Amino acid sequence: MKKFRNSALIILAAAVLSSCGGLNKMVSDADLVAYKVTPEVLEMHGGEVDVAVEVTYPAKYFNKKAILTMTPVVVYEGGETELKKIVVQGEDVTENNKVINFTTGGKEKVSDSFEYSTDMMLSELFVRITAEAKGKSVQFEDIKLADGIIATPDLVALNPNVLTFSDKFERIVPDEYVTDIKYVINRADVRRSETKKDEVVGMAEFLKKTDENERIELKKLEISAYASPDGELDFNDKLSQKRQKSADKYLQSTLKGAKVDVADELFSLLATPEDWEGFKKLMEASDIQDKEMILRVLSMHSDPEVREQEIRNITAAFEEIKDKILPDLRRSKFTVSVEKIGWSDDELKAHWNEGTAELNLEELLYTAKLFEDLDQKAAIYKKAIEVSPKCMRAHNNMGWVLFNQGDYDGAEASFSTAKDMADSDIVNNNLGAVALMNNDVEKASELFTSALGAGPDVNYNLGIINVINGEYSKALNYFGSADSFNKALALYLNKNDEMGFRTVVNLTDESAQQYYLVAVIAAFQKKDDVALENLKVAVSKDASLKERAKKDIEFAALFNNAEFKSIVE
């Protein structure tokens, strides 16, 4: 029995050694296994990192009784992120995993994505492997698969266009004074009762104020004399001419009394023998019996005599017309046309600074644009809101100032107040800009999309959204033909490095970000001298870029370069 027991132990030990020996052989031959990672260097797009790992096992490698678990792991300073596992098995295993044939070998692939965070910028992708067989397991040494993570998309400039409403300020404002005198039928003399009417007397006062005010310029003084469209045309022609002369005589007397001189070229004298246009206008506004029938007569006939006869045939209506319409057509109309000349830019600024005049809403909205200082603008818009609390333009424009001062909460409050007053593409765009600065990309996208009616500035904002989302081709469509830092970035990310380089080097903003992007693209193009020269300028303008450059895989080929090290230290 004792001898038998010893034999059994020997057989069992041999079996265990055989099993472990098979797994150990897989470990020792691990370098025969091929790995393909796509992309070869991990990249971030749209805030996510996509990666695919394909494993190829050679013939006569895979233990028939083994289960192999491979875990891709992104390792970075301060943490690591595990990805989807690959589990494969030998052909004698009864589990439900991908089978790798011992004789022929085989392949397996896994794809995954994970959310990017800035501490992952300098990282490595490893695979951790555990093999099991008959209750025994072995751990492989970690195998490095790739470097990462290229995070160039997060260079996108969050500089959305925020829009203001225009003012309605007009430096030169046309104005006019209109009045008339009425005549008795078939007469052309100006009655005293007509010249005593308030509106006729007021014309003299208007002319006097125009002459005295250097900010009001007389442009034209017109007399239009009319006869009503009843009676003979020849008679009415002569009558309208007489009324024109009597009205002119009265006007000259009025100008003399007001001591106002008017140049001859500013006078305009017109005479209309039969005022059918005035007749039609008064008829449309009346409640005269058979009004529609009379208007049809006017539309059907152009001959004045036919018109008059047809209207006279409508007997009852014509009696009303004689009393309610025709007397108002026997007139001479005076039109005094002037231009009011507003404050100059310098005068408006002086009035605001010195408080020498009360500016109205439109003058305030215009004056705010004359100042560069944001605090000055804010003070003017605050005054505009006091003058007109329900002016959405003033509230929106105040939001514009607050946004540019970096007060996004205050800007949002002002924009929301404006939106409560009326829905507007401009306001929706501006609320989208606030959402973008608060990292609510989805809300910003919705608001920008709803605001496309506000013009091409909104397209630029949607271009930013598409860069953030990793949709670089769409971003370029939105950016259009106008060059910008973000357009150059989108070109590079869309695999057009040459056009991206040309675009960014021709920008005139001279920003640190501009020089940094030039360095990135130059490094990609293996123009090391250009990359180092521009990186040096970038960090001189913004020292915080040194820390980024140290970890930026775009510069991986320069990490050991002495000049690079001196720049980033």
C-alpha positions, 0 to 999 in steps of 0.5 A, spaced: 500 500 500 505 504 501 508 503 495 502 504 491 501 511 495 508 513 493 506 512 485 500 516 486 503 522 489 508 521 483 503 521 478 499 527 481 505 531 482 507 530 474 500 532 472 501 539 476 507 540 473 505 539 466 499 544 467 503 549 470 509 548 465 504 549 460 502 556 463 509 558 464 511 556 457 505 561 455 509 566 459 516 565 457 513 565 450 509 571 451 513 575 446 511 571 440 504 574 441 502 580 437 498 586 439 496 591 434 493 598 437 488 603 434 490 608 434 498 607 435 498 613 440 492 614 444 488 621 442 482 624 445 476 627 441 470 629 443 472 628 450 473 621 449 478 616 447 477 611 443 482 605 442 481 598 439 486 592 441 487 586 437 491 580 439 494 575 435 496 568 437 501 564 433 500 557 432 502 552 437 502 557 443 495 557 446 495 551 452 488 547 450 486 547 457 488 555 459 483 561 459 487 567 458 484 574 461 487 580 458 485 587 461 488 593 457 489 599 462 491 606 461 496 608 467 497 615 468 500 619 474 495 619 480 491 613 477 489 608 472 483 606 468 481 599 466 478 598 459 474 592 457 477 585 458 479 580 452 477 573 455 480 567 450 480 560 452 484 553 449 480 548 445 479 543 451 475 548 455 468 548 456 467 555 458 463 560 453 469 564 451 473 565 444 477 559 442 484 560 440 486 553 436 493 550 439 495 548 432 493 554 428 493 560 433 488 565 432 486 572 433 481 576 438 479 584 438 476 589 443 474 596 442 472 601 448 472 608 449 473 612 456 472 619 458 478 623 458 481 627 464 487 632 464 491 628 468 491 622 463 495 627 458 501 623 459 499 616 460 501 609 457 497 603 455 498 596 458 495 590 458 495 585 464 494 578 463 492 572 467 492 565 465 488 559 468 488 552 468 485 547 472 485 551 478 492 554 477 493 561 475 499 565 473 500 572 472 504 575 466 508 581 466 505 587 464 506 589 456 506 596 454 502 597 448 501 604 446 503 611 449 498 617 450 494 621 450 494 626 444 489 632 447 490 637 442 483 638 441 482 641 448 486 647 445 480 650 442 479 657 444 472 658 448 471 665 445 464 665 442 461 671 439 456 675 444 452 679 440 449 686 441 443 690 439 444 696 435 441 703 437 436 707 433 440 713 434 440 718 427 444 724 427 440 727 422 433 726 423 428 728 418 422 732 420 416 736 417 410 740 419 404 739 415 398 744 415 392 746 410 387 752 409 381 750 406 377 754 401 369 755 399 367 752 393 369 755 386 373 760 390 381 762 391 381 767 397 384 765 403 379 766 409 381 769 415 378 764 419 383 759 416 389 763 418 387 763 425 386 755 426 391 753 431 395 748 426 396 754 421 398 759 426 403 753 429 407 753 422 409 760 423 412 758 430 415 752 427 419 756 421 421 761 427 424 756 431 427 752 425 431 759 423 433 760 430 436 753 432 442 751 429 441 744 429 435 744 425 436 745 417 430 747 413 430 743 407 424 744 403 418 749 403 412 746 399 405 748 397 400 743 394 394 747 391 388 742 390 381 743 387 376 738 388 374 733 382 367 736 381 366 741 375 369 742 369 377 740 368 379 746 365 375 751 370 378 746 376 385 747 373 385 755 373 382 754 380 388 750 383 393 755 380 389 761 383 389 757 390 396 756 389 398 763 388 393 765 394 397 760 399 404 763 396 402 770 398 399 768 405 406 764 406 410 770 404 406 774 409 407 769 414 415 768 413 415 776 413 412 776 419 416 771 423 422 775 420 424 768 416 428 768 410 428 762 405 432 761 399 428 761 393 431 754 391 427 751 397 420 753 395 416 748 391 409 750 388 404 744 385 397 745 383 393 739 382 386 741 378 382 734 380 384 731 387 382 724 385 388 721 390 385 725 396 378 723 394 380 716 394 383 716 401 378 720 404 373 715 401 376 709 404 376 712 411 369 714 410 362 710 412 358 713 406 353 709 403 355 705 397 362 706 398 365 700 395 361 701 389 364 708 388 371 705 389 370 700 384 368 706 379 375 709 381 378 703 379 375 701 373 375 708 370 381 713 369 377 718 365 376 724 370 369 726 366 367 719 366 368 718 374 365 724 376 359 722 371 358 715 374 359 717 381 353 723 380 349 717 378 349 714 385 345 720 387 344 718 394 351 717 395 353 723 391 349 728 396 353 725 402 360 726 398 358 733 397 357 734 404 363 730 407 368 729 402 369 734 397 370 740 402 376 737 405 379 737 398 378 744 396 385 746 400 392 748 399 397 744 403 403 747 406 409 742 408 415 744 411 421 739 411 427 740 416 432 736 418 434 735 426 442 735 426 443 731 433 450 731 437 456 729 434 460 723 437 465 728 441 459 732 444 455 725 446 461 723 450 462 730 453 455 730 455 455 723 458 462 725 462 460 732 464 452 731 465 451 737 461 445 734 457 439 728 459 441 723 453 435 719 451 435 712 450 437 711 443 443 716 444 445 712 450 445 706 447 449 709 441 454 713 446 456 706 450 459 704 443 463 710 443 467 708 449 472 702 450 472 701 457 467 696 459 466 699 466 464 706 462 459 702 457 456 698 463 455 705 467 451 707 460 447 701 459 445 702 467 443 709 465 439 706 459 435 701 463 433 706 468 431 711 462 427 705 459 426 699 464 423 694 459 428 695 453 430 688 452 436 691 448 439 695 454 438 689 458 442 684 453 447 689 451 449 690 459 449 682 459 454 683 453 459 687 458 458 683 464 460 677 459 466 680 457 468 682 464 468 674 465 461 675 470 458 669 467 452 669 472 451 676 471 451 676 464 446 670 464 441 674 469 441 680 464 440 676 458 435 672 461 431 678 463 432 680 456 429 674 453 423 674 458 421 681 454 421 678 447 424 671 444 430 673 440 436 670 436 441 674 439 439 673 446 438 666 445 445 666 442 448 670 448 445 665 453 448 659 449 455 663 450 454 663 457 452 655 457 458 654 453 463 658 458 459 654 464 461 647 460 454 645 458 456 644 451 449 640 450 445 646 452 450 651 448 449 647 442 441 647 443 441 655 444 446 656 438 442 652 433 435 656 435 439 662 434 442 661 427 437 667 424 442 672 428 447 671 422 454 668 421 457 670 428 452 664 430 456 659 425 462 660 428 459 659 435 457 652 432 464 651 429 466 651 436 461 646 439 463 641 433 470 642 435 469 640 442 464 634 440 470 631 435 466 633 429 472 637 425 469 637 418 462 640 420 466 645 424 470 647 418 463 648 414 461 652 420 467 656 420 467 658 413 472 662 409 474 667 415 480 665 418 481 664 426 485 660 431 479 655 432 479 654 424 486 652 424 486 647 429 480 644 426 484 644 419 489 640 423 485 635 427 481 634 420 488 631 418 490 637 413 496 639 417 499 644 411 493 648 411 492 648 418 499 651 419 498 656 413 492 659 417 495 659 424 501 663 422 498 668 418 493 670 424 495 677 427 493 676 434 500 674 436 497 670 442 500 664 446 495 659 444 497 661 436 504 660 437 503 654 441 499 651 435 504 653 430 509 649 435 504 643 435 503 642 427 511 644 426 513 638 431 508 633 427 511 635 421 518 634 424 520 641 423 523 641 430 527 648 429 520 651 427 517 647 433 522 650 438 522 657 436 514 658 437 514 654 443 519 658 446 515 664 444 508 661 447 511 660 454 514 667 454 507 669 453 504 664 458 508 660 462 503 655 464 504 652 457 510 649 460 507 644 464 502 642 458 508 642 453 512 637 458 506 632 458 504 633 451 505 627 446 505 632 440 512 633 443 514 626 444 520 626 439 523 632 443 522 630 450 530 628 450 532 635 446 536 639 450 533 646 448 526 643 449 528 641 456 530 648 457 524 651 454 519 647 459 523 648 465 
